Amino acid sequence: MTFSERIGRLDAQDHAPLYRQLQKVLRDAIANRVLGPDDALPAERDFAEELGVSRITVRKALDGLVGEGLLVRRQGAGTFVAARVEKNFSKLSSFTEDMIARGRVPHSAWLSRTEGQVTPEESLTLGLSPGAPVYRFNRIRYADGAPMALEYSTLAAFCMPSPDFVETSLYEALEKTGHRPVRALQRLRAVLFTDEQADLLGVAPRDPGLLIERRGFLKDGRAVEVTQSYYRGDAYDFVAELNAL
Ligand code: 16G
């Protein structure tokens, strides 16, 4: 079976640009586990020939997926399906979406889900008046049953009727109420896991992790979310595409 037979054909009825069609076929193959972590893609020239498209089309499609973190290029060896989770640092996606896009099955364990009042520090980050109501969601996030991250989220209470409104995905709940953030600020820092965090994540105390704080904003500029995500250092790579000024 050739590689393109394995991943499925480009749809002749589809009028999207070819590189986009190819990206869709590859994205689906990864999400459906037709392609697994570390699987090699054919050399660009062979792949283009198999598909009957130009090499430039293949290159453009693969460049995009490398940018998204679904594929990785290894010098001299070729292009592979990313094995560690490569997360695009500049895309406002949710944990659930990131895992599904990689063919992984996400789930969460709730550590707590409460209603409360904004702390003085949160009131500054979220731009809320002192005493404003907030919801707090603390979770262990898993992919295929393996713990990946701890997440501590505080949401302004105006964004949903009650904390129970969240089933599995915070962003799905926010989408339903029309309060999914459209812009975010992120800050990333290296951390060593505390004993408690290590225990929850099933790693050794003082193992390295990445702390990402995300502040999410609505179109009208109001902040809805502040989340601290502690990702396992051995499971995650953050990638970002940078353009010259
Ligand atoms: C991601 C976000 C986090 C957001 C969560 C929602 C980063 C660094 N953080 O983990 O801010 O709250 O997704 O995920 O990407 P959910 O919709 O699956 O609950």
Boltz pocket constraint, residues with backbone or C-beta under 6 A from the ligand:
constraints:
  - pocket:
      binder: B
      contacts: [[A, 91], [A, 93], [A, 94], [A, 95], [A, 96], [A, 97], [A, 151], [A, 153], [A, 168], [A, 169], [A, 170], [A, 171], [A, 172], [A, 212], [A, 214], [A, 225], [A, 227], [A, 229]]
      max_distance: 6.0
